[in-house]
Amino acid sequence: MNELAPPATRLAELRAELDALDDQLHDLLMERAKVVERVAAEGGKTGTKIRPGREAIILRRLLARHRGAWPAQSIVRIWREIFGAALIIEGGQTMAVCDGEGGETRLALAREHFGPLTPVRRHHNPAQTLADLTREGGAQLAILPPLGEGDDTSGGWWPMLAAGMPARLQIIARIPFWTRRAEGLPQGEAYVVAAIAPDASGADRGFILLSFSGETSRARMIELTTAAGFTPGPLWVKRLPGDSRLLALVEVEGLVADDDPRLAAIAGLDAPPLAVGGYAVPLSETL
């Protein structure tokens, strides 16, 4: 750019430079789409195509190398749109969103994370939302309330992951992935469930479902989980109707595979333990 040129000329030159950069960005997006098409054609993914662990790895890598005045949160938003567009190329996906208390927030979080072009089905409660994943032509993702111990509509839906459904369902993500919320963005959180296991991102938390006798204290549950080699975090406990046992959901460090030997090492259980997924630790907790 000619620094001695009149201001109007310098502005025109800068705009021309921006136009050229926009063309380069667009060219790269079109090239990326071609690679995504090749992945789809070569059968890189089957069934539910989302891979939140892989997406987390990409976002963490980009933010670790990011420099300059461009807001980091905008990098996240841009690449979330890129991920959403790639899934459309690969065949698309549908979200089943649980309504009720906080339903509008969950819908807003889902739109922000998976993109506004992702089709949505809204259901009155968690049972209907999860059932959508198991029927022919159903949704691929279920967006559910934060975990809790109350009734199903206030976070107590997690025992359904142990139910005998036509397909095994697991938690695969916690949203939002960027938890430093700017003014105007939806507040709160939601969990994503799908008929796939979560993929590891390198910084993850897993969930295990454990069944104890009705006399087992929370402290004892944590003690037994720790003794088996896990590093437990939050714990949720429910007594199921008509059942004297206590069902516990324990969040632990790292994802847990079905054949993890630590599961068999948990003492004091009334039923076999069950790994029920996990999530990539959000960005603001790792950067």
Phi and psi in degrees as a GROMACS rama.xvg file:
@    title "Ramachandran Plot"
@    xaxis  label "Phi"
@    yaxis  label "Psi"
@TYPE xy
-82.2931  106.132  ASN-2
-68.7784  -17.644  GLU-3
-91.3071  -5.57163  LEU-4
-71.0621  160.21  ALA-5
-59.6518  153.651  PRO-6
-53.2921  -41.0499  PRO-7
-63.2121  -37.7229  ALA-8
-68.1865  -43.4828  THR-9
-62.7861  -39.6924  ARG-10
-63.8473  -41.3961  LEU-11
-63.2028  -38.5129  ALA-12
-65.7935  -41.0872  GLU-13
-64.5446  -40.6335  LEU-14
-64.4716  -37.9125  ARG-15
-65.1009  -37.3647  ALA-16
-65.0953  -41.3846  GLU-17
-63.794  -40.6669  LEU-18
-60.9273  -41.0278  ASP-19
-65.8535  -40.3239  ALA-20
-65.1928  -40.194  LEU-21
-60.0014  -40.9934  ASP-22
-62.889  -40.4182  ASP-23
-65.2558  -42.5342  GLN-24
-61.1252  -43.1417  LEU-25
-64.6681  -41.5041  HIS-26
-58.7533  -42.5402  ASP-27
-66.1352  -38.7208  LEU-28
-63.2057  -40.825  LEU-29
-67.2777  -36.0469  MET-30
-67.2747  -38.7436  GLU-31
-63.2673  -39.8618  ARG-32
-61.1304  -36.9835  ALA-33
-64.2572  -39.8988  LYS-34
-65.7976  -41.1589  VAL-35
-60.9784  -40.92  VAL-36
-60.3621  -39.149  GLU-37
-66.6356  -39.5577  ARG-38
-60.5754  -44.6336  VAL-39
-64.7153  -41.1826  ALA-40
-68.317  -31.0439  ALA-41
-91.4984  7.42255  GLU-42
71.5326  34.2486  GLY-43
-64.8705  -27.3248  GLY-44
-135.125  144.681  LYS-45
-130.463  157.217  THR-46
64.1779  -137.456  GLY-47
-66.3357  120.494  THR-48
-92.7218  -11.5036  LYS-49
-67.2807  140.371  ILE-50
-132.352  82.9591  ARG-51
-62.3374  -29.8517  PRO-52
-65.7084  -44.469  GLY-53
-61.5938  -41.9564  ARG-54
-62.6011  -40.3328  GLU-55
-63.3392  -40.8993  ALA-56
-59.8925  -44.4651  ILE-57
-62.8885  -47.7694  ILE-58
-64.9323  -42.0532  LEU-59
-63.2948  -40.7144  ARG-60
-64.1974  -44.7836  ARG-61
-64.6483  -42.7826  LEU-62
-69.6609  -30.3207  LEU-63
-67.3672  -28.0603  ALA-64
-99.6057  -2.14614  ARG-65
-71.0863  136.536  HIS-66
-138.479  160.107  ARG-67
96.5656  -171.599  GLY-68
-82.7905  -12.8321  ALA-69
-65.1174  125.778  TRP-70
-60.0439  134.353  PRO-71
-59.9956  -37.4076  ALA-72
-64.372  -30.0699  GLN-73
-68.5146  -32.6407  SER-74
-60.3249  -44.0384  ILE-75
-60.7842  -45.9376  VAL-76
-65.2823  -41.0211  ARG-77
-61.9838  -47.3661  ILE-78
-73.4106  -26.3977  TRP-79
-65.0689  -37.5208  ARG-80
-65.847  -38.5403  GLU-81
-63.6365  -43.2581  ILE-82
-61.3986  -43.8175  PHE-83
-62.6153  -41.7144  GLY-84
-64.6476  -38.7762  ALA-85
-62.6416  -39.2697  ALA-86
-66.7699  -33.8215  LEU-87
-63.249  -43.4484  ILE-88
-60.3222  -36.6826  ILE-89
-83.0459  2.48112  GLU-90
125.657  -9.3928  GLY-91
81.4064  171.352  GLY-92
-152.616  159.026  GLN-93
-122.513  140.798  THR-94
-104.127  135.382  MET-95
-103.073  117.175  ALA-96
-108.546  130.846  VAL-97
-79.7828  121.425  CYS-98
-81.9226  -152.095  ASP-99
86.2266  -161.359  GLY-100
-58.418  125.408  GLU-101
81.3058  6.76159  GLY-102
-61.8975  -40.4692  GLY-103
-65.867  -37.355  GLU-104
-64.7972  -43.5003  THR-105
-60.8288  -41.2276  ARG-106
-62.6361  -43.1475  LEU-107
-64.4841  -41.117  ALA-108
-63.801  -40.8497  LEU-109
-65.2632  -42.803  ALA-110
-62.0414  -42.9046  ARG-111
-62.7581  -41.5255  GLU-112
-80.6939  -44.928  HIS-113
-100.054  -5.65518  PHE-114
99.0959  144.592  GLY-115
-69.3481  -13.3969  PRO-116
-88.5543  -4.59607  LEU-117
-77.0087  124.002  THR-118
-62.0627  147.892  PRO-119
-128.255  138.716  VAL-120
-119.06  133.986  ARG-121
-108.307  136.506  ARG-122
-127.773  154.838  HIS-123
-72.8298  -29.4975  HIS-124
-148.791  169.165  ASN-125
-61.3481  -36.7248  PRO-126
-60.7784  -45.1278  ALA-127
-66.8641  -37.042  GLN-128
-63.7182  -46.872  THR-129
-68.4789  -35.8369  LEU-130
-62.1887  -28.9968  ALA-131
-61.7163  -28.0347  ASP-132
-74.5371  -19.5863  LEU-133
-104.168  -4.01837  THR-134
-99.0233  159.339  ARG-135
-63.1941  131.383  GLU-136
74.911  15.5455  GLY-137
-79.693  -178.836  GLY-138
-71.2673  162.421  ALA-139
-100.41  -21.5753  GLN-140
-130.222  140.332  LEU-141
-115.698  130.722  ALA-142
-107.28  116.02  ILE-143
-124.439  161.794  LEU-144
-64.4194  163.943  PRO-145
-57.459  151.066  PRO-146
-65.7491  142.243  LEU-147
-159.543  -172.483  GLY-148
-117.885  4.64958  GLU-149
-81.5185  -151.422  GLY-150
-74.1247  177.398  ASP-151
-58.324  -35.2757  ASP-152
-80.0884  -9.05634  THR-153
-117.336  30.1104  SER-154
108.22  -4.51202  GLY-155
-89.4618  31.3478  GLY-156
-85.4426  -14.8168  TRP-157
-62.4734  -27.3792  TRP-158
-59.7014  -21.4253  PRO-159
-63.6791  -20.4313  MET-160
-68.4153  -18.1343  LEU-161
-94.7464  -5.45793  ALA-162
-72.6276  156.772  ALA-163
-80.2207  79.971  GLY-164
-91.9897  161.879  MET-165
-58.4991  -27.7406  PRO-166
-130.959  146.404  ALA-167
-75.1638  129.588  ARG-168
-112.659  142.163  LEU-169
-140.176  153.067  GLN-170
-70.9916  131.446  ILE-171
-122.277  -11.4966  ILE-172
-162.637  157.049  ALA-173
-122.719  129.774  ARG-174
-121.592  150.07  ILE-175
-78.846  153.393  PRO-176
-79.4345  -26.8988  PHE-177
-103.563  106.954  TRP-178
-97.5928  -0.584083  THR-179
-83.7181  92.3924  ARG-180
-84.575  123.366  ARG-181
-78.1236  159.769  ALA-182
-59.8353  134.278  GLU-183
97.5647  -15.6023  GLY-184
-85.4411  151.199  LEU-185
-62.9749  136.416  PRO-186
-96.7004  160.172  GLN-187
105.06  -168.077  GLY-188
-149.257  166.805  GLU-189
-151.164  161.43  ALA-190
-115.126  145.016  TYR-191
-109.5  128.555  VAL-192
-119.736  143.029  VAL-193
-149.92  170.778  ALA-194
-89.974  39.7856  ALA-195
-139.704  164.445  ILE-196
-86.0093  150.467  ALA-197
-67.8274  149.882  PRO-198
-100.376  142.564  ASP-199
-69.4141  143.013  ALA-200
-114.383  -8.08436  SER-201
99.7704  -16.5146  GLY-202
-144.52  91.4849  ALA-203
-134.397  162.383  ASP-204
-128.086  139.45  ARG-205
-112.813  169.847  GLY-206
-127.977  138.635  PHE-207
-129.275  140.621  ILE-208
-101.037  127.104  LEU-209
-128.712  141.593  LEU-210
-113.891  121.563  SER-211
-119.897  162.614  PHE-212
-66.392  157.421  SER-213
-64.3489  -12.9104  GLY-214
-93.9718  -2.20903  GLU-215
-76.6903  126.986  THR-216
-80.5766  162.46  SER-217
-61.5834  -40.507  ARG-218
-61.4494  -39.042  ALA-219
-68.3173  -37.8254  ARG-220
-59.8283  -45.0409  MET-221
-65.1979  -40.3662  ILE-222
-61.3908  -45.1491  GLU-223
-68.1174  -36.9505  LEU-224
-67.3196  -41.2802  THR-225
-65.6545  -41.2858  THR-226
-62.321  -27.3024  ALA-227
-79.6605  -7.01098  ALA-228
110.673  0.917999  GLY-229
-86.3232  158.843  PHE-230
-110.683  92.964  THR-231
-78.2562  152.812  PRO-232
-120.215  -126.607  GLY-233
-60.1284  152.175  PRO-234
-134.827  133.431  LEU-235
-121.552  137.926  TRP-236
-131.388  137.659  VAL-237
-140.297  144.077  LYS-238
-100.736  119.282  ARG-239
-75.4804  146.723  LEU-240
-56.2884  132.814  PRO-241
72.0434  15.0484  GLY-242
-132.239  130.087  ASP-243
-78.3725  -14.5217  SER-244
-79.2665  163.06  ARG-245
-109.16  131.283  LEU-246
-102.285  126.494  LEU-247
-119.067  136.542  ALA-248
-107.726  120.521  LEU-249
-115.837  128.052  VAL-250
-89.4919  131.828  GLU-251
-129.683  162.665  VAL-252
-70.4673  128.092  GLU-253
82.6101  154.336  GLY-254
-72.7982  153.129  LEU-255
-120.947  122.397  VAL-256
-85.4878  159.475  ALA-257
-59.7427  -32.6449  ASP-258
-95.7298  15.951  ASP-259
-62.7839  120.665  ASP-260
-63.1715  -19.8478  PRO-261
-66.4951  -28.1885  ARG-262
-61.3024  -45.34  LEU-263
-68.6614  -17.664  ALA-264
-86.4306  -5.66031  ALA-265
-75.3906  119.69  ILE-266
-89.2302  162.118  ALA-267
79.614  15.851  GLY-268
-89.9631  149.75  LEU-269
-95.5335  -7.3568  ASP-270
-156.041  159.113  ALA-271
-59.01  140.827  PRO-272
-70.8687  158.67  PRO-273
-137.179  125.542  LEU-274
-78.3291  127.891  ALA-275
-125.101  34.889  VAL-276
99.8823  -156.504  GLY-277
169.37  -164.681  GLY-278
-155.76  155.555  TYR-279
-73.9231  132.073  ALA-280
-62.1444  130.617  VAL-281
-57.1523  156.815  PRO-282
-58.751  -46.3924  LEU-283
-67.9975  -10.4025  SER-284
-95.7287  -6.59173  GLU-285
-123.533  -12.4107  THR-286
